[in-house]
Amino acid sequence: MTTELRRLRNYIDGEFRDAADGRTTEVVNPATGEPYATAPLSGQADVDAAMAAAATAFPAWRDLVPAERQKALLKIADAFEARAEELVAVESENTGKPLALTASEEIPPMIDQIRFFAGAARMLEGRSAGEYMDGLTSIIRREPIGVCAQVAPWNYPMMMAVWKFAPALAAGNTVVLKPSDTTPASTVLMAEIIGEVLTELGHPRGVFNVICGDRETGRLMVEHSVPAMASITGSVRAGMQVAESASKDLKRVHLELGGKAPVVVFEDTDIAKAVEDISVAGFFNAGQDCTAATRVLVHESIHDEFVTALAKAAADTRTGAPDDEDVLYGPLNNANQLAQVSGFIDRLPAHAKVEAGGHRVGEKGFFYAPTVVSGLKQEDEIIQKEVFGPVITVQSFTDEAQAVSYANGVEYALASSVWTKDHARAMRMSKALDFGCVWINTHIPLVAEMPHGGFKKSGYGKDLSAYGFEDYTRIKHVMTSLDG
């Protein structure tokens, strides 16, 4: 007996639609490895329709007083809160994530972030007027950019969609959002919820649009003539392709890409606490987080003790089915990701030692064991490249200078952390570490008020915070003659 697959659809101009040419892709539940839905494989006609809807809606949405955009976002946040259980269920099927952790760790910050940007909508202001030339007054207008083409990743489909649409809508832009082809379900549900709110408030139907598809769909969006901005969270390769595509007509680009976060542990650290916190920050969401604590650098005097404790923490960490409340994380997102993570372990050099894990868990779904690898050198592949799985590497360093050299010696520069009781050392390290975020004696907390974004090949632009909000605006100078 064959179970009928759920049918997901695009959301364009206030209505759900199949792809214009009828093409679809299968969507697989990572916890089972089995397809559970089909989604549109959108092409040029679908992208054209979504962009036309967003462009038509833009003038009216742009010209709303900020209080009206705030009201819409607050109602969206309320609607997400009211339908939280439904969102959690769909996201868990979408990603294989544990139900309990999705409910506790994703829904509350998502709702808070929408409400933060609802408040930011009323802070869209320029600098005070002033006379900088005799007889002339200058003012600064901060305006929305226009239509935003946005591509969200598969590691946090719901939350990353919020990071995209909330600041864009708050600033007065309209949106065409594409979820990953492996995780479209929760974004389609969010479109339903957002669409109901916007319709209820009488706003234009094309303010928020969702189109499903693959990498080619994303390319069509970025290269389309309508959007004034392209925003993507994804791999370095994808970001570079987006930047290249957007350069053809000089679109503004916002990129949040890969990470390889160093976790620098000094000899005065409380080892037990550090191991507990770092193991959670490294294995949470199966390590599928650009800020994950996956590259640990430990002072040589405590290296062996730390590795032993971390290996035990890994052995005590469980992965499993979404309805199991005792697991820290679920499966890797897809078969390709499982192969990528496995490949890093299979290709380890002879001097590396697998202290824990290093293998697939079960034969059903894409689960991978919590893994710790020691004995590594700075030039090793697993140190230099993003694994994006539940794998924590450990290196030894001799002094502060070497710790900084090792930490900064990769092409990524998104997040980092320092573990020490020495305040002066923590301050020196926070200055020396070439990363967009430095945590001290913690790793991975985020708040809506603070910016998230990196340097180097981790991309540019900020998510969250007033800085992220400003990324979705443009600045206009207006000068007036005082002579009448």
Disulfide bonds with the S-S distance in Angstrom:
none
